[in-house]
């Protein structure tokens, strides 16, 4: 009986590369896949691989006073306006008035959208700091 998932134990100490299963490339739902976003969690060591149907992607990191509905509405508008496909979000508050919100997304023609994205991010109320990083195909860590 087929399962929902597949698993393996990789010898990452002796072999730094992991081969994806052939079924990954045969998956009909991934027919239009152009690339995959790879996200490395520095604290836990976890790695996620997310198929992308768009040709580019980026990471936005916001340090804000609080994660609130206004922030979420601004980001949702940004995603819709620029056809940004959200792949992963995370966030946490490390002080009462200091939170980090991070989002990875896929987009076509991301460099053409960069100025508008930065402008929208800069207008977020309660923003302390922000980072916008375009992730390019084939560029390693």
WOQUIQUI-V787696 format. One record per residue. N is the residue number from 1. PSI is psi in degrees with one decimal (* if undefined). Layout:
n | psi
N | PSI
N | PSI
This chain:
n | psi
1 | 129.5
2 | 146.1
3 | -176.9
4 | -25.3
5 | 171.3
6 | 151.6
7 | 159.1
8 | 160.6
9 | 119.8
10 | 137.4
11 | 76.0
12 | -14.0
13 | -35.4
14 | -16.6
15 | 110.3
16 | -8.8
17 | 144.4
18 | 129.3
19 | 132.8
20 | 148.0
21 | 147.0
22 | -33.9
23 | -28.6
24 | -43.2
25 | -15.8
26 | -6.0
27 | 119.1
28 | -30.9
29 | -16.9
30 | 18.0
31 | -39.4
32 | 14.6
33 | 129.9
34 | -26.1
35 | -171.4
36 | 136.5
37 | 130.1
38 | 122.5
39 | 125.9
40 | 123.7
41 | 106.9
42 | -36.9
43 | -47.1
44 | -20.5
45 | -1.2
46 | 152.2
47 | 135.5
48 | 143.0
49 | 121.5
50 | 118.0
51 | 143.8
52 | 137.9
53 | 1.0
54 | 165.3
55 | -3.6
56 | 175.8
57 | 172.9
58 | 167.4
59 | 132.6
60 | 129.7
61 | 123.3
62 | 134.2
63 | 114.9
64 | 164.4
65 | -44.3
66 | 152.4
67 | 109.6
68 | 173.7
69 | -35.1
70 | -42.2
71 | -46.9
72 | -38.0
73 | -42.2
74 | -45.8
75 | -40.9
76 | -42.0
77 | -44.1
78 | -46.5
79 | -44.7
80 | -45.0
81 | -36.0
82 | 12.3
83 | 53.1
84 | 124.7
85 | 109.9
86 | 127.1
87 | -35.1
88 | 140.1
89 | 151.9
90 | 163.0
91 | 159.6
92 | 157.4
93 | 122.9
94 | -8.9
95 | 170.5
96 | -39.2
97 | 33.1
98 | 113.6
99 | 151.7
100 | 131.9
101 | 127.2
102 | 138.0
103 | 137.0
104 | 137.6
105 | 159.5
106 | 148.0
107 | 147.9
108 | 148.0
109 | 47.4
110 | -36.7
111 | -32.0
112 | -23.3
113 | -9.0
114 | -47.9
115 | -44.1
116 | -39.6
117 | -46.8
118 | -39.8
119 | -44.9
120 | -44.4
121 | -42.4
122 | -20.1
123 | 1.2
124 | 124.9
125 | 141.0
126 | 16.6
127 | 124.2
128 | -51.3
129 | 156.1
130 | 152.7
131 | 139.4
132 | 115.7
133 | 117.5
134 | 129.8
135 | 123.2
136 | 143.3
137 | 128.7
138 | -3.9
139 | 119.5
140 | 175.5
141 | *
